[in-house]
Structure formats: structure tokens, C-alpha cells
Amino acid sequence: MKVPKAGAMAAVIGLALTATGCGGDEGPKGTLSIGVAFDQPGIGLREAGGTFSGFDVDVSRYIAKELGYKPEQIEFKRVDSSERELLLQYNEVKFVASTYSINDQRREKVDFAGPYFTAHQDLLVRADDATITKAEDLNNKKLCSTSGSTSAQNVKQKLAPKASLLELDGYSECVIALQDGLIDAMTTDNAILAGYAAQKGNTGKFRLVGLNLSNESYGIGIKKGNRDLRAKINDALKKMVEDGSWDAAVKKNFGQANFKHDPAPQLTSPSS
């Protein structure tokens, strides 16, 4: 009898979850399913041929290694922002690393390890455009972000009410519009913007303005109540910072954008 795809996935994840607690010299059996973005250069990107790149991907691989998994045991699964909590709650993934900002509303549904990165809302403009140095300069200019973006609304409502707002389906579309001169700036977290600026083919075309319009603490999302996994991931993140792997991952993924990032953040206490 042919097993439905969803059922097969649940079975594989169930084996991985069971194996994680077994210990042993050979490490966990089965696969480790991790939720990452598939379409964000520098953060989480599925490359041609099925390989993966990005800062969140590198962080995930480091955590997996510290949990005892081999590279071939890792299965990256696409997550969209609206699906992260559901994937964790239904055990479709063991953890999520996908620019997942920690906030009280999300903490009602999932737990977080970390934070492992601090981002700020910023603007991306063309490298040769010196007219935009602050958010207020967007008045009477065209701003792009994704549909329903709180980042764009933050700028338009509080800082540049006369800005024209263009909402597109994805950040990649905004980057193309910015390159073609159809808009003057795009906005979201600086880590995401830096990823696009550092993408092969974009070097030298864009610049980050360098604003801190919000504070976003990225965490590793895990199913609520799994304190043991949270502690292990926090240990892995601490080790990643201490041995220099965190800095190396930042440089590797954002270096071409001349990205002035914050230092690695302090991990939250287990009780928080």
C-alpha cells in the first residue's frame, strides 16, 4: 500500500525524535528535520542542485553537529513566516531557524533558544543614491516591501507619511524593482537586506543606509515545553560564538555587503 506523503514525513520525523534521546557513541539515528527559509540569500537559500546556503543554514548545521547528527542526516524543510508555529506544534520540524524574532505573542505558542542574532529594521537603496540617509528622506519617494509588511507600515505611518508604498509578493521582487529604478528603497530587517546586497551579482549595486528602526532578536524556535532540547541548543550556540564559528558565518554570508552587525547577543536564561 502506498503511504501518503504527509504520513511518511510524520513517520520519519517520529523516528528522529525518538532517536534523539537514545544517546550512544554513534549518535542519533534517523533524520533531523530543520525549518529554514528557501528564498532569502545570505539567510536561507535553496541553491540549484538542492544545496543550501545562508547564515541560518550555517547556524542550523552547527547545532545539528552538536546534537550528534551527521551532515547527511539533516533534512532542511521550507518554512514560511505564517507556518512556523504549526510546523513545530505538529512535529514536522525539530527546530526552526528562519529570522524568527522572539516576542511575547510567539512565546505563547513555542519556546525559543538563543537569541543568536540581533537585527534592526533598515533601508536598502541603490549604491549611487546619496539622497536617502534617514527614513524621513523617503517622503515623496517610493518604498517597497512585502505584502502586509509591518516594516513598511512602520516607516510610512511614523516616519515618512508622504512615501508611496509598493507591496510585492517577495523581497526578490523588491530588489529587482530597486535595481530597475522603479522604487527608491526597500525595507525589512538589515540581515535580510544585507543578504541580498551580498548576493553574487549584486555586489556594489546597493547599500544599507545603516538605520536601527527596530530591534529584532532572532531565536531558534522549538516545540513548547522541550526544555532539554532548548538547553542543548543554547549550549551549541554558546560554543559557536566561543570557537569563532559565529563570526565566520557572519563574514561568509554578509561580508560583501559591508554589513555593520551587532556582536553576538547574550543568551537568555533557561527560565525566561
N, C-alpha and C positions, 0 to 999 in steps of 0.2 A: 504494500500500500504506500502511495506517495505521501510523504509528510509535508504539510503546508509549510511554506517558508517561515512564517512567523513562529510556528511551533518548533521548527528546527532551531531557530535562533534562540528561543527561550531555553531549549534543552542544552544548547552549547553554553549559554551564559550560566545556567544552573550548575553545570559541571565545573565551570571555572570558579564559581562562588564556593562550591563545596570543597574544591581542591585547595583554595587559598588557606584554609585553616588547618591543613594537614601537616604542614612543615616538611621535614625530611631534607636530606642532603641534596636531592635532585631538584628541589623547588616545586612550586605548584604545578599541577597537571592542567591540561586544557588551555583555553584561550582567555585572554584578558581583554574585554571589550571596553574601549575608551571613547567617549564622545568628544569630538573636535569639530571645528568649522572646516569645510571643504573648499571655501571660496574666498579666503582672506589671505592675500600674500603677506608673508612675514609673520603671520599668526597661525593659521591653519589652512593649508592648501593641498589639494589632491593634484599632484602633477601628472603629466602624460605618462602612461605606463603604470599608473597605480601607486607611485611612491608618494610620500607625504613630507612636507616641509613646514617650517614656521616655529616661532617661539613656544607656543602652546604644545606643539608636537614634540619639541625637544624636552620640555618640562615633563610631559607625559611619559616619554621614553625613559627619562631618568628615574621617575617614580616607579615605573614598571620594573626596571632593573633592581631597584632597592627592595621591591616586593618579592623578588625572586624569579621574575619572568624573563625568558629569553626573547630577543627581538622577534623571532618567528612566531611567538605565542601572542603577540599583540595584534588586536583587530581594531582598527580605527573605524568608528561609526559616525556618520554625519549627524550633526545636531543643529537645528535652527533655534533661535532665541526663545521662541514660544513653546518649544518641546522639551527643554532641558529638565524641568521638574518631573514631567511624565516619564521620561526615559529612565530617570533614577528611581522613581517610585515603583515602576514595574520591572526593575532589574534588567532592563535592556542594555544598560552600560553599568560598569562598576564605578566609574567616576567620570566627571565632565571637566574638561579644561578648554574653555572657549570664551575668552574675555568675559567671564562670568562674575559680574560685580556683586559683591556682598552687600546685602541690605536686609533690614528687619522683615520686610514682606516676604522675601525669599527664604529667610531663616525659619519661617513658619512651616515651610514645606520640605526643606532639605537642610543638611548640615554642610559646613564648609571647613576645609583645611586651608591653611595659609593665613593671610594673603601672601601671594608670591610675586605680585607686581602692582605698582601704583600708576594709574593712568590719569590723564586730565583731558577734558574736552578742549579741542584746539581747532584751528583752521588750517586747511591746505590750500595754497594759492600757487599760481604759476611763478617760477623762479625769477622771471624778469619783471614781475609786477611789484613795484615798491609802494603802491598806493594803499595797501592794506597792512597796517601794523597793529591794529586793535579791532575789537569786534564792532565798535561804533562806526568804523570806516565802511562797513557793509551797507549803511543807509544808501538807498538808491542804486545798490548793486544787486547782483543775482547770486543767491546762495543755494547750494544743493545738499540734500541728504536723502536718506531712505524714507520710504513712506511710513508715516506715523512716528518719525524720529523725535524723541524728546530733546535731543541736542539742538536740532534746528529750531524748535519751538522756543527753547531757552534763549537763543540768540535773538530771534525775531520779537519775542514778547518783552524781553528785559533790556536788550542792549541796542538793537538796530531795528526799530519798528517799521522803518521805511524800506527795509530789504525785501526783494522779491524772492519768494521761496519756491524752488523747484524740487518736488519729491519724486524720486525714481525708485525702481524696484530693488536696486542693489548699489553698493558703493562703486563697483566697477563701472557702472553706467555714469556715475557722477565724475569719475576720473576721466573718462572719455570726453564728457561734456566740458570739463575744465581744460583739458588739452586742446580741444577744438575751439575754445573761446566762447562757448555758449553760456558759461557761467563764470563768476569771478572767484568763487571759493566753495569748498565743501567742508562740512564739519561732522566730527564724531570724536571718539577717543583718539588721543595722539598716537597710541601704539598702533592702531589700525591705519591711521593716516601715514605713519612712518613706514609701515609695511608696504603700502602702495608706492610711496616715494622711493623706496629702496629696491623695488621690483626691477628685474632685468628689463632694460629698455626704457625705464623711466628716470634713470639716474641723471640728475642735473636739470630735469624738466620742472620739478616742483620744489616748494619749500614749506616747512611748517612755520607758522607765524610765531609760535612759542608762547601761547596763552595757557592759563590754568583756569578755565571757565567752570570746571567741576573737579571733584576728586573721586576717582573710582578705584576701589581696592579689588583686584581680581583674586578670586579664590577657586579652589578645587571643590566642585560640588560632589557630594556623596549622599547616599540614602540616609534619611534621618534616623538617628539612633545608633549608627555604626561607629561608636567611639574608638574601637580598636583600630579600624582602618584609618580613621582620622588621625590618630596618634602616629601611625606608621607613615602616613603621607607627610605629616608635619616633620617627622624625623628626616625623611628623604629631602624635603625642601631645605631644611637647615643644612644638611650635608652638601646639597647642590651649591648653596651660597658659599659655604666654607671652603670647598675644594676648587672654587673658581669656575665651575661649570655654568653657573648662572650668568656671570659676566660674559663668558664666552658665547653663550646662546644669544644674549642681547646684541653683542657686537656682530655676530654672524647674521642675524636676521634684520637688524635695523641700522647697521653701521653705515651703509651707503646713503642714508637719509640725514646724516649728521644730527642724530636724534639725541637731545639732551634729556635723558631719562632720569627718574628718581633712583636712588640707591635701593637695594633690595629691602622690602618692608619688614618690620618686626612681626613675627608670627603671633597670632592671638593665643591666649592661654586656653588649655583644654576645656575649661569651664565656661568660656564665653560663647 
